[in-house]
Amino acid sequence: QAQLVESGGGLVQAGDSLRLSCTASGLTFSSFVAMGWFRRNPGKEREFVAAISLTSGNTYYADSVKGRFTISRDGANDTEYLHMGSLKPEDTAVYYCAATTWLAGLPFRSGSAYKYWGQGTQVTVSS
């Protein structure tokens, strides 16, 4: 059973940058076909942020973060990153790393496509 652990969250000011990391235990990244980042604010539904296909390298972004966030992975260290730039107060949320070994035909943007989830890391952007 794979376990994902996020790190790198914190309190920053609007316009700042932050990098989130996600590491896996139990399974190596070579077992995954896709990894993604989602976020949730209290009282709101989980929101897709970014995803990467580990077979093609293609990346996918929510319109709200496109051009500001970049998802990447370091295969040598089995770490996935979410580089967040030009942060806005509306980016404040708990960010979750997700991964799956099989998409089952579901789109990368769907949370249902991912089997493994981290416990989340809080990102707070002050204005």
Residue, then its C-alpha position, 0 to 999 in steps of 0.5 A: q500500500a502506497q503512502l504519500v506525504e506532502s511537505g512545503g506548505g506555509l504562510v506567505q504573502a501575496g506575490d510570493s512563491l512556494r514549492l510543495s513536495c510529495t514523496a511516496s513510500g510503499l510504491t516507487f514512482s515507476s509504479f504510478v501512471a499519474m500524479g496530481w495536486f488537489r486543494r480544498n478550502p473549508g466548506k468547499e469541494r475539492e478542486f483540481v490544481a495540476a496533474i502529470s502523466l508519468t508515462s507521457g510527461n504531459t501536464y494539466y492545469a486548472d485555469s485558475v493556476k495556469g501560468r503560475f503553477t508548475i508540476s514536475r517530478d524528480g524520478a531519481n528521488d521519487t519526489e513530485y513537486l508543485h511550484m507555485g508562483s505569484l500566489k494569491p489569497e484565493d490560493t489559500a487551501v489544504y493541498y493534497c498530493a495524489a497518485t494512481t497506478w491505473l486511471a481506468g479511463l478517468p480524466f487526469r482532472s478527476g479526483s476519482a482517478y486517484k487511488y492514493w492520497g496524502q494527508g495534505t499541507q496547508v498553504t495560506v496566502s495573506s494579502 
